[in-house]
Amino acid sequence: MAELFSAHYAGAPFVLFGLAHIGALAAVGLLNIALVGFRGAGDRVKAAVRWILAILLWSAELSWHVWNIAVGTWSVQFMLPLNICSILIWLSGFMLVCRNFRIYEFAYFLGIGGAIQYLATPDLGIYGFPHFRFFQTFISHGLLLTAPIYMTIVEGLRPTWKTVLRVALWMNAYMIVIYFLNRALGSDYLMINAKPAFPSLLDLLPAWPYYIIFMELIGVLTMLLLYLPFAVSDRKSRPSQA
């Protein structure tokens, strides 16, 4: 049992799009499908579901910090909640509990976009199934994906065009702050100062700093794609003009 929490795991390493990876992605997909069934539930049931999701999110992220402290790998260069996924995992819990629309805006566009990218190419290295890190990664990022989807489909929240603009502006301002903080700390939060050492979609892009331009374009495209269902729905609902 201790081996499953060891920093020097001797079991099978993580295999990108291997059987365990595909199984975890399928589990995340099935969870989202199952939660759609709560759309017609009463307010008390919906509130209970939101609390369960929030507690699971917070517990998964807290366990990640506890594990890193226990194995001696916690550091300000890697573990501060400054990456988009990290900070949104914490905030999404409050979004679920309080039905907070301002957090929902960021969780919908940045949480879904970031979670999809990380779930597709997780930084797991030697920590394959059934190590603690394997479960922690897919639980935390899977629920980061699930939380805004649940709030959209079940709770009825939705973004607007103003949401797209507001998230884009705040995200760019945040990136500037994090760039200089990275230089001060010797860190690379948001992967804005350098490409990550582990395989990622950024490997397909040009070297620094040019890949930042592509990150911006990919981010804008992702937000537009995520908003597309609402744009289409709004267009269809407009009264036709004679």
HELIX and SHEET records of a PDB file:
HELIX    1   1 ALA A    2  PHE A    5  5                                   4    
HELIX    2   2 LEU A   19  LEU A   35  1                                  17    
HELIX    3   3 VAL A   36  GLY A   40  5                                   5    
HELIX    4   4 ASP A   43  VAL A   71  1                                  29    
HELIX    5   5 ILE A   84  CYS A   98  1                                  15    
HELIX    6   6 PHE A  101  PHE A  106  1                                   6    
HELIX    7   7 ALA A  107  GLY A  111  3                                   5    
HELIX    8   8 ILE A  112  ALA A  120  1                                   9    
HELIX    9   9 PHE A  132  ILE A  153  1                                  22    
HELIX   10  10 TRP A  161  LEU A  185  1                                  25    
HELIX   11  11 TYR A  189  MET A  191  5                                   3    
HELIX   12  12 LEU A  201  LEU A  204  5                                   4    
HELIX   13  13 TYR A  210  SER A  237  1                                  28    
END                                                                             
